Amino acid sequence: MDPASTSSKMIGTVLSGRYRLQAKLGSGGMSTVYLARDQTLDRDVAVKVMHREMSEQADQLERFRQEARAVAKLSHPNVVAVIDAGEDGGHPYIVFEYVEGETLKQRIARVGALDPQEALAYAIEIARGLTVAHARNMVHRDIKPQNVLIDAEGRAKLTDFGISRQLEQDGMTATGRVLGTTDYVAPEQAMGLGADPRSDIYSLGVVLYEMLIGQVPFHADSQVGVAMKHVNEDLPDVQQRRPEVSAAAALVVERATDKDPEQRYQDVGEMIDDLSTALEVEAARAGSSTGEATSVLDAVPPAKRKLGGRARWSWATIALIVLVGGGALLATALIGGGDAPGGGGGALKGKGKTIAIESATDFDPQGDGKEDPEAISLAVDGNFSTAWTSEHYDDETFAGTKTGPNEGVGLYVAAESAATPNEMVIRGAPGYDAQIYAATSEAPEELSEWGEPVGQVADAGEVEEVELNVPAPSKYFLIWFNKAAPSRDQPGRYQLEINDVKLIE
């Protein structure tokens, strides 16, 4: 059975007589994560439940159990903690602490490129989480913003060790399989040559690039094409893309993402040292530290601070500082970032990797042919406080209202030019089910003419990051809702309420 179609049926299930599943938080090819209530300790937790068809595959089940064993050994403020694990009725599960907040990917999609201080602070916290994993000879192998949670206090916490592996005796993980996400994959992983801690360092360097620029460095027509760019092409220069970023930050990205593992940071501690210095530089340029950067800087021992205290520094003084351990990298970083204090900072307003959308259209072929067409543009106006809403329905599956075998209603967006997005971000009232379709040149008038779905959502949350598998560059992207969400203004009735739709390349 389709995992997406079964996730709604799991809501209300109590696993092992203790964990009541309340809502879906997200899903992937291997498992679905639910918000749950620990009825024994009366607290919220996150429960990752393996898809039944995956649990029937011995190697996949072992990977799932490996994650529970691996993360259970890690205890660090920047790693999401494992609380429990078990199996109930053929459903293997792992219980994690519930982190209320958003993923780093969601944050980048929401605000665009981050303030340099914020980006560096998050990179330091991710790296600190990696130190405890690497200390146990564990390689994460899938460092990406989707696997970093930002909690209510603004702290970054690393999660999802689902494809991590213990290092073998030769210091490398098993060869022959490319695991991880190709937007962030290290060259040696892309070539199937295995991975070591320096592979995680490369991926973290790419994540830092995305935080600073607002988009991933490479785009191609396929995931293989992206992976090959990681093998063959240098990342675009950070300062050319965003001149206000200091040379200190840019050089950390450059060294972390060197194609040759021998030329990268050899351990994550080295990277943390240079990230901390870059953060000091950015704080000096801005005149003060802000947000999570303040907490991160406070945790840097005074003896390790390259610029002394966190007061105001003159650039003449900084230029005269002689560094014993940093070499040309830090010397260049300290004097290459700008001409005057206060020259840095300021998040970019653009969405970076977001594909431009030129229009949105309501889609109601099984009804009266329209669903509030006057308000449909509100779904793509970039304003989260406005929304397109459908009519109200008495049944969440539109029974008795729509005609045809696939009751539903939809909307489609038109990209400014044909594209192959790998993700759609939908913000709206939670609780709907939907399928995503793509069309290359014209928007079909009937659902049957859209072909096979390229993505799907079940029991959507307020923000859904929907993975897409678009086979060819497409112009139109349909969201077909086959289950409506509970109405916010008419209890007992149902409708769709969509605040924002974005295509991410």
N, C-alpha and C positions, 0 to 999 in steps of 0.2 A: 504493500500500500504506500502511496505517496506520503513522505514524511510531513510535507506541508499540510496535507489534508488530515493527518492524525494529530497534529499538535493541538488543535482546538479541542479534541476529544480528551486530551490529557488534563485539561484544566479541571481542577477539582479533585484530581487523583491524589491520594495520600500514599506516599512511598514509605514502606517499612513502618507503617503506622505512626509516622512522625512528621514527614514533610509534605504539606498540602500545597500543590501547585496552583498558583493564583493567576499568573499572566505570563505570556511569552515575552522574553526580553530580546531574543535573537536566535538565529539558526544558521547552520552551515551544512555542508555535505555529510558530516559525520554525526552531528548531534544538534539538539535544541536546548537553549538555556531558558529557564523559567524563573520568575520571581516566585518564591515559596515562603510559607510560614512554618518555622520550626515550632511545632506545637508543644514540644517538651520544654524548650527554653523561652518560648514566646518572643521570637525575634524573626526578622526577615532574613532570608538567605537566598543565594542564587544556586539553582540546581541544574547541572548539565546532564541531560538524559540522552543516552546514545540511541540513534535510530535503530529500530528492531532489525531491519535488513542488514545493517552494518554489524550489529552484534552477532549475527549468524556467521560472519566471516572471522575466522580465528585470528588472522593477523591484525584486523582492525580492532577487534576486541582487546587484543594484547596492547595495542597502541593506546587505547582508552585507559586501560588499567595502568599502563606505564605512566600516563599523565598524573593519575592520582598518587601513585607511589612517589613520583619525582617531586611534585610540588609539595607533598606532605612533608618532605625533608627540608623545605625552604621556609625560613622565618625571617621576614624583613618588612619594614614599613612600605617598601616600594614593590612588593610582590603580593598579589591577591592570595589570601590564605585558604588552604584546603581545610575544611572542618570535618568532613566525613565522606565515606564512599560506601556503596553497596549495590545490591541488585534486588529488584522486586518485580515478580511477574514477567520475567524476560526483559526487564528494563534496567540495564546497568546505569548507574548514576554517580556523579561526584557532587558534593556539596561544598560551595565556596562561601566566603564572606560576601555579603551583598554590599556593593559599592554604589551608592546613590550619586549619580552624576551623568557624565557622557563619555564616549570614547574620544580619544585624541583625534581620530578621523572625523567624527561629528563636529568637534570644535573647529577644525580647519575648514570644513565645509560651511560652517555657520559664520565664521568671522574672516575667513581668508587667511593670508599670511599672518603669523603671530608676531607680536612685539619681540624683538631679538632677545631681550632679557627673559621673557616667558619661554621662548623656544629653548634657550640654553638651559634654563632651570629644569624644564621637563626632560631634556636630554641627559642632564646629570642624574636626575632621579631614576630614569630608565636604566642608565648605566650602573647606578648603585644596586638596583635590583638584579642586574646581570652578574654583579660581583659574587653574590652568594651562590648563583647557579654555576658559574664557572669554577668557583672554589670546590664544588662537588663534581667537577669534571662533566658538567652537563651543558650542552649547547642547545639554545632555544630553537634556532633555525627558522623562526618565522616572526622576527621582529618587524612590526608594522604598526601604524597608528590605530588600526582596528583592534589591536591586542594591548592597547594602553588605555586604562580607565582613569579619568580625572574625577577625584572624589569631591565631596561638598566643600572641603577645605582648600581645594585647588591642587592637591598633591597627585602626582602621577604614580600609578600602580600597574605593574606588568602582569599580564595574565596569559592564559592559553598556551600551556607547554605541551599541547597535544601532539606535536611532531618532534619534540625534543628527543635527544638520544644521549645515553651515557657514552663517553669517549671509549674507544677500544684501546688496546694496548699500544698501538702505534700513534695514538693521539688524534686519530681521525675517525669520524663516523663512517658507517657503511657507505660504500660507493655504489654507483649505478642507478640511483634514483634522484630525481630533482624534486625536492620538497620545498615548501615555502611559497611565498607570493612573488611573482616575477617582477612586480614594480620595485621590490626591495631586495631581490635575490643577489647574493654575492656571485662573482664570476665563476668561482670554483664550484659552487652549488649548481649554477646553470649548466656547467659542463659535466655534471654528474661525477665530480672528482672527490666528493665528500666535504665535510665541514669541520671546522674547529672554532674556538672562541673568536678568532679574527673574522670569521664569517658573520657572526652576530655584530661585531664592530662595524663591518661594512654596511650592514642593513641599518644600524643605528645612525650611521652617517647619512644614509639616504633619507631616513625619517627626519633628521635635523634639517637637511636640505628642503624637504617638503614643508616643514614648519616655517622656515625662513622665507620661502618663495611662494608658498600657497599651492604648489602642484608638484607632482612627481617629476623626476628629471627626464624620463624617456617615454615616448609614445610610439606605437607601431600598430600595424593592422592585426596583429595577433600577439598572444602571450609569448610565443616562441620568439617573435620579433623583438619584443621588449627585452627578453632574457639575453638575446644576442647583443643588444646594445650595451647591456651591462658588461658583457665579455669584451666588446671591441671599442666602445666609445667612452671618453672621459665625461664626467658629469659637467653640465654647463657651469660656467663660472658664477659663483654666488654674487659677487660684487657687480658683475655686469648686469645681472638680472635685478639686483636690488642694491644700488650704490651705497645706501645709508648703513648697511650692515658692515661692521668692523672687519678689518683683515684678520683679526684674531679668530672670529667665528668662521670666516670663510676658509681659513687655513685648517681648522679642525675638520671641516667637511672634506677638504681636499685630501688630507692625510688618511682619514678614516676610510675613504672610498678608493684608495689606490688599487689598481687592478692586481698588483702583486701583493699577496698577503705578507710577504717579508718587509714591504715598505709601509705597511699600515702600523697603527699602534699594536704592539705585541701583546698587550693585555689591557683590559678595560680600565684599570687603575691609571695607566698613562693617559688615556683619553679623558678621564675625569679631571685630572690635573689641568689639562689644557682647556677643557670646557670651563672650569672654574676661573681660570685666568681670563678667558674670553668674556665670561659673565662680569668679572670685575671691570674689564675695559668698557663694556656696554653701560654698566652702572655709572662709571666715571664720566662717560660722554654725556649721559642723560642728566647728570648732577645728583642722582639718587637711584636707589633700587626700588622696584615696585613689585607688588603681588607676590607670587610664589618665589620670585628671585630673592626677595628679602630673607625668607626662611632658608633657602638653599645657601645663600652667602653666610648666614649666621652659623650654619653647620660646618663651614670651612675653617679649620683651625688657623689662628693668626699666623702661625709659623709657615703655613702653606700659601698664604696670600702674597701674590707677586707685587701688589701695589700697596701693601700696608693696610691701614684702616680704611673704612668705607666713608671717609669724609670727602671733601672736594680735593681733586688733584689738578695741578696745572699741567698742561701738555709739555711744557719745558722740562718739568720735573720727570714726567713719565719717559720722555725721550732720553733722559740721562741715566735711567735705571739700568744697571748692569745685572743681567740674569746669569746665574751660575749653571742652572740645569736645563734651560729651555732652548738654547741654541738659536739659530736664525729664525725658527718658526715664531718663538715668542718675542724676540726682538723686533721682527717685522710687524707682529701683531700689535705690539704696544704703541708703535709710532705710525702705523699705517691706517688707522681707523678714522681720522678726521682732523680738522684743524682747530676746533674749538669745543669746549664742553657744551653738552646739550644738543649735539648734532645728530644723535641717533634716535632710535625708537619710533613708535607710531606704526600700528598695524596697517597693512595695505587693505584698501576697501574692496579690491577685486577678488573674485572667487578663484582665480588662478586656473585650476584644471577644469572648471565648470564649462560645459559646452553651451554656447549661446543658443537660447530658444527664442524664436521670432513670434510664435503664436501658440495659443491653446484653443481647442475646440471640444465642445461637449459631444457625446456619442451615445445615442439612445435608439438603436435600430429596432428594438423589440417593443418600444413604447410609442410615444407620440413624436419621436424624432428629435426632441430637444429636452435639455435639462439645464435651465437657467443660463442660456447662452450669453446673456448680458453680463453675467458675473464671472464667466469662465476665465477671463484674463487675470483675475485675482489669484489664481493658482500659480501664476508664473511672474507676478509683479515684484518678487523679492521681499515683500512685506509680510512678515509672519503673523501680523495682527489682522490681516484680511484673509478671506477664504471664499472659495467657490463651494456652494452647497447644492446637493441634489434635492429633489422632492422628498417628502416624508413618506415612509412605507410602513404598513402594519406588520410586515413579516421581514426578517433580516435577509431572507433569500429571494425576496421580491415575488413570492408565490401569489398567483392570482392577479398580478399586475402586469408582468411582462409575458410575452409569448415566445415560443420557440424552446428548443432543448436546453439552452444555456441562458437561464434568466440572469439578467444583470444590467448594469449601466456603466458608462465609462467616460473617459476624456482622453484626448490624445494631444501631444505637443509636437510642434514642428521645429526641428533644429534649423539654424540659419544655413547650414550646409550639411551634407551627408557625413555621418560620423559612426564610429563603432564604440560607443560608451561601454565601460565595464561595470557601471554602477548607476542606479537611479536612487536619489534620495527623496523620499516622500514625507512631508510633514503634515499631520492632520489629526482628526479625532480618531482615537484608537478603537480597534475591534473589528476592522473589515478584513476580508480576504480579497485578493486580486491576482490577476495574471498580467504579465507585461508582454506586449507584442511589438514587432518592428516591421516597417514597410520601407522599401528602398526609394520609391519615386512618387507614388500616389497613396493617399489615405483611403483604403477600401471602405465601402459603404456598409458591408456586412461583416460580422465577426468571423464567419467561416473563411473569408477571403484574406484574413491577416496571417494565416499559416499557423505554425507551432509557436507556443510561448517561448520567450527568451529569458523569462524570470518570473518569480511568483512570491506572494506574500500570504502568510496565514496568521490570523489573529494579530494584526499589525499593532505596533506601539505608536506613540506620538511621533517618533522619528524612525523611519525604516530605511536602512541602507540595503537596497535590493541588488544582489549580484546579477549581472546580465551576461548572457552568452549570445552576442549579436553576430551572426555568421558573415554579414557583409555590410559595408557602409550604408546607413539608413537615414532617411529624412524624417520619418514619422514614428512616434512611439506611443502606443496605446496602453493605458491602464484600464483593464476591464475588471470591474468590481462585481464579484459573484456572491458576496455577502456584505451587507451594509453594517455600519456601526450603530450602536445605541445613540439615539438622538440626545443632544445636550439640552434641548429646550422643550422637548415633548416626551416625557417619560413613557416608556412602553412602546415607543415607535422607533423607526430606524431611518437613517439617511447617511449620505457621504458628506464629509466636510474636509476639504483639502486646502491647507494654507500655502503650501509651496511644493513645487516639483523641480528637481534639478537633475541634469544628466552629467555624469562625471566620467572623464576620459582617462 
